[in-house]
Amino acid sequence: MGDPRVRSRGAHDRPTAKGASGAAGTSGLTSGGELTGRYRKQGGFSTIALVCLLTVTLLGTVLLLRQCTPPGAPAPWILAACDVGQGDALFLALGPGEAVAVDTGPDAAKEDACATRLGITRIPLVILTHFHADHIDGLPGLIKGRSVGAIETTTVDDPPSGADQVRRIAAAAGIPVARVMPDEQRTIGPLSWRVLWPQAGHPLTPSEGGDARGSGGMPGMAGPGGGMAEDGPGENSGPNNSSIVMALTVEAGKGPLRILLTGDIETPVQQILLADRAQYLAADVLKVPHHGSANQDPAFLAAVHPSVSVISVGAGNPYGHPSPRTVYLAGADGARVLRTDVDGMVLIGAPDGPSAPIPVSAAKGDGVVPTAEPTPSERRRGHSRRGRRSHAEHPVHVSPLARM
């Protein structure tokens, strides 16, 4: 497979986020008041779309096509971040009804509901970045009534109970389970990716107490219970740093879209990736590591330089996620930051071209472009000043999804 990072964008030509009903492999994007034939059936426009066009013609009213989308049917998408509470549950679209799943969140019912809303019935591959409950407990809901080809996991069974749980569920459903190969490269349909972590040069082994450590030398790795007072109890555990990290390229629209998925990696792994995988970090879309915890290397986030940052996080969680400073860092260079606890499910589509805005839709909000670093008092309260650049600087409007 070719290098998934063959195309890079500089700071002046990277796409910005744009609210639109963009789609993977489609050209029907809604921008401002432009009406496009996004919702189609074979043989021509659907009746609903035709009625909308007639309405525009007869009344001279500028309508957004999303207003004519059947209830519960979201805009076409490339990446979906589900609103499943405190956890990660992502989908990467392959085609109608088909997607790769990355993590399943903590709640089987919510995972099933999200996949159902997205119309997903076939999943050739489920990638579980690590074995924490907030990434694997939704697995029964994901596989319920769906065709699932295989499950891929990280290289270390940590915590062991989580790994055993996944194997039991998979065995009962007849789904094969395999470990990811360090540094592997794969292609499925329009998706190509390179695994940046785990790495062969830093093999992971479970240590005493179920805390995974990198035997290849990972500076600053905390032991059990270490190091994350701002984020609450149980943070900075080794299983987070065994997370699969993927640099993806999606061939869709009029150019590739680059996505970096980071699981729950924390500062030690981020620093390793900066040292030996820096050429693969730049991305248009970033899934912010570890639900936006405070344990981030600012240089890592700066190296990614995204246009859109997504934080998958649950409201009222006991860890203080996301950290106000992390929200700021994730958008400090003009990126729009969306949070599933505030903005609901987030869908990201394909831009019209290499420098075109990235279409983004959100169920409840429109994200934020931070304009000021949080003060110490704001950090203690868990709040940050929210701001939005002018449209001249950062032309963004995130369109709401059709309500269920």
Salt bridges, closest charged atoms under 4 A:
ASP3 OD1 - ARG194 NH2 3.71
ASP83 OD2 - LYS364 NZ 3.88
ASP88 OD2 - LYS287 NZ 2.74
ASP88 OD1 - HIS291 ND1 3.35
ASP103 OD2 - HIS135 ND1 2.79
ASP112 OD1 - ARG146 NH2 2.88
ASP134 OD2 - HIS135 NE2 3.62
ASP134 OD2 - HIS291 NE2 2.90
GLU152 OE2 - ARG186 NH1 3.25
ASP157 OD2 - ARG167 NH1 3.11
ASP157 OD1 - ARG179 NH1 3.29
ASP164 OD1 - ARG167 NH2 2.97
ASP183 OD1 - ARG277 NH2 2.71
ASP231 OD2 - HIS321 NE2 3.96
GLU235 OE1 - HIS290 NE2 3.08
GLU235 OE1 - HIS321 NE2 3.03
ASP264 OD2 - HIS130 NE2 3.27
ASP264 OD2 - HIS135 NE2 2.96
ASP264 OD1 - HIS291 NE2 3.48
GLU266 OE2 - HIS290 ND1 2.97
ASP276 OD2 - HIS202 NE2 3.84
ASP276 OD1 - ARG277 NH1 3.83
ASP284 OD2 - ARG9 NH1 2.62
ASP284 OD1 - ARG258 NH2 3.19
ASP333 OD2 - ARG14 NH2 3.74
ASP333 OD2 - HIS305 ND1 2.52
ASP341 OD2 - ARG339 NH2 2.69
ASP366 OD2 - ARG388 NH2 2.78
GLU373 OE2 - ARG325 NE 3.29
GLU373 OE2 - ARG379 NH2 3.14
GLU378 OE1 - ARG385 NE 3.40
